[in-house]
Amino acid sequence: MQRQISTEQANAILDAVMHRLKVRNDRQLSSELGVKPPVISKLRNGHQTMGPAVLVRMMEVSDISLRELVASADMTRD
């Protein structure tokens, strides 16, 4: 069963990757991930879902495991 990532969880994941990469803003993050800046904005605002390709790219670039990304997202759940 596939679980949908909420906007809050997507933001937590993006913030964790930003912290690991030591980037200060979404424009720098998009550059590191090789995506256009509007992609990050759409993910943050819930206008685009965070799919497997984006998650894999984040893991490759940041050297964060899927388990760590999920843990950062799960910290936002009540």
C-alpha positions as protocol buffer text, in pm:
chain_id: "A"
residue {
  index: 1
  type: MET
  ca { x: 0 y: 0 z: 0 }
}
residue {
  index: 2
  type: GLN
  ca { x: 141 y: 336 z: -104 }
}
residue {
  index: 3
  type: ARG
  ca { x: 121 y: 616 z: 150 }
}
residue {
  index: 4
  type: GLN
  ca { x: 59 y: 976 z: 44 }
}
residue {
  index: 5
  type: ILE
  ca { x: 309 y: 1230 z: 176 }
}
residue {
  index: 6
  type: SER
  ca { x: 135 y: 1532 z: 330 }
}
residue {
  index: 7
  type: THR
  ca { x: 246 y: 1889 z: 268 }
}
residue {
  index: 8
  type: GLU
  ca { x: 387 y: 1907 z: 621 }
}
residue {
  index: 9
  type: GLN
  ca { x: 582 y: 1586 z: 570 }
}
residue {
  index: 10
  type: ALA
  ca { x: 714 y: 1705 z: 233 }
}
residue {
  index: 11
  type: ASN
  ca { x: 835 y: 2025 z: 398 }
}
residue {
  index: 12
  type: ALA
  ca { x: 1006 y: 1828 z: 675 }
}
residue {
  index: 13
  type: ILE
  ca { x: 1183 y: 1610 z: 416 }
}
residue {
  index: 14
  type: LEU
  ca { x: 1291 y: 1912 z: 211 }
}
residue {
  index: 15
  type: ASP
  ca { x: 1418 y: 2085 z: 525 }
}
residue {
  index: 16
  type: ALA
  ca { x: 1615 y: 1775 z: 628 }
}
residue {
  index: 17
  type: VAL
  ca { x: 1780 y: 1759 z: 286 }
}
residue {
  index: 18
  type: MET
  ca { x: 1854 y: 2133 z: 297 }
}
residue {
  index: 19
  type: HIS
  ca { x: 2016 y: 2091 z: 636 }
}
residue {
  index: 20
  type: ARG
  ca { x: 2228 y: 1797 z: 519 }
}
residue {
  index: 21
  type: LEU
  ca { x: 2341 y: 1981 z: 204 }
}
residue {
  index: 22
  type: LYS
  ca { x: 2399 y: 2303 z: 400 }
}
residue {
  index: 23
  type: VAL
  ca { x: 2194 y: 2512 z: 158 }
}
residue {
  index: 24
  type: ARG
  ca { x: 2005 y: 2817 z: 275 }
}
residue {
  index: 25
  type: ASN
  ca { x: 1710 y: 2843 z: 40 }
}
residue {
  index: 26
  type: ASP
  ca { x: 1489 y: 2654 z: -201 }
}
residue {
  index: 27
  type: ARG
  ca { x: 1666 y: 2795 z: -507 }
}
residue {
  index: 28
  type: GLN
  ca { x: 1996 y: 2643 z: -390 }
}
residue {
  index: 29
  type: LEU
  ca { x: 1817 y: 2318 z: -307 }
}
residue {
  index: 30
  type: SER
  ca { x: 1664 y: 2299 z: -653 }
}
residue {
  index: 31
  type: SER
  ca { x: 2007 y: 2350 z: -806 }
}
residue {
  index: 32
  type: GLU
  ca { x: 2156 y: 2071 z: -594 }
}
residue {
  index: 33
  type: LEU
  ca { x: 1871 y: 1836 z: -687 }
}
residue {
  index: 34
  type: GLY
  ca { x: 1881 y: 1928 z: -1054 }
}
residue {
  index: 35
  type: VAL
  ca { x: 1519 y: 2045 z: -1068 }
}
residue {
  index: 36
  type: LYS
  ca { x: 1369 y: 2381 z: -1153 }
}
residue {
  index: 37
  type: PRO
  ca { x: 1284 y: 2609 z: -856 }
}
residue {
  index: 38
  type: PRO
  ca { x: 907 y: 2589 z: -917 }
}
residue {
  index: 39
  type: VAL
  ca { x: 923 y: 2214 z: -846 }
}
residue {
  index: 40
  type: ILE
  ca { x: 1037 y: 2280 z: -489 }
}
residue {
  index: 41
  type: SER
  ca { x: 769 y: 2547 z: -448 }
}
residue {
  index: 42
  type: LYS
  ca { x: 499 y: 2310 z: -574 }
}
residue {
  index: 43
  type: LEU
  ca { x: 618 y: 2038 z: -335 }
}
residue {
  index: 44
  type: ARG
  ca { x: 619 y: 2280 z: -41 }
}
residue {
  index: 45
  type: ASN
  ca { x: 270 y: 2411 z: -119 }
}
residue {
  index: 46
  type: GLY
  ca { x: 111 y: 2073 z: -189 }
}
residue {
  index: 47
  type: HIS
  ca { x: 54 y: 2140 z: -559 }
}
residue {
  index: 48
  type: GLN
  ca { x: 276 y: 1846 z: -657 }
}
residue {
  index: 49
  type: THR
  ca { x: 321 y: 1514 z: -484 }
}
residue {
  index: 50
  type: MET
  ca { x: 664 y: 1398 z: -382 }
}
residue {
  index: 51
  type: GLY
  ca { x: 711 y: 1096 z: -603 }
}
residue {
  index: 52
  type: PRO
  ca { x: 970 y: 820 z: -597 }
}
residue {
  index: 53
  type: ALA
  ca { x: 1199 y: 990 z: -851 }
}
residue {
  index: 54
  type: VAL
  ca { x: 1233 y: 1302 z: -633 }
}
residue {
  index: 55
  type: LEU
  ca { x: 1291 y: 1094 z: -320 }
}
residue {
  index: 56
  type: VAL
  ca { x: 1559 y: 885 z: -491 }
}
residue {
  index: 57
  type: ARG
  ca { x: 1732 y: 1200 z: -616 }
}
residue {
  index: 58
  type: MET
  ca { x: 1728 y: 1345 z: -264 }
}
residue {
  index: 59
  type: MET
  ca { x: 1884 y: 1026 z: -128 }
}
residue {
  index: 60
  type: GLU
  ca { x: 2154 y: 1026 z: -397 }
}
residue {
  index: 61
  type: VAL
  ca { x: 2250 y: 1390 z: -355 }
}
residue {
  index: 62
  type: SER
  ca { x: 2228 y: 1415 z: 24 }
}
residue {
  index: 63
  type: ASP
  ca { x: 2338 y: 1064 z: 122 }
}
residue {
  index: 64
  type: ILE
  ca { x: 2034 y: 1040 z: 347 }
}
residue {
  index: 65
  type: SER
  ca { x: 1875 y: 696 z: 364 }
}
residue {
  index: 66
  type: LEU
  ca { x: 1509 y: 640 z: 288 }
}
residue {
  index: 67
  type: ARG
  ca { x: 1465 y: 543 z: 652 }
}
residue {
  index: 68
  type: GLU
  ca { x: 1600 y: 884 z: 763 }
}
residue {
  index: 69
  type: LEU
  ca { x: 1378 y: 1070 z: 516 }
}
residue {
  index: 70
  type: VAL
  ca { x: 1072 y: 881 z: 637 }
}
residue {
  index: 71
  type: ALA
  ca { x: 1171 y: 948 z: 998 }
}
residue {
  index: 72
  type: SER
  ca { x: 1194 y: 1322 z: 930 }
}
residue {
  index: 73
  type: ALA
  ca { x: 849 y: 1310 z: 769 }
}
residue {
  index: 74
  type: ASP
  ca { x: 700 y: 1102 z: 1050 }
}
residue {
  index: 75
  type: MET
  ca { x: 813 y: 1354 z: 1311 }
}
residue {
  index: 76
  type: THR
  ca { x: 538 y: 1584 z: 1178 }
}
residue {
  index: 77
  type: ARG
  ca { x: 261 y: 1329 z: 1238 }
}
residue {
  index: 78
  type: ASP
  ca { x: 45 y: 1351 z: 1546 }
}
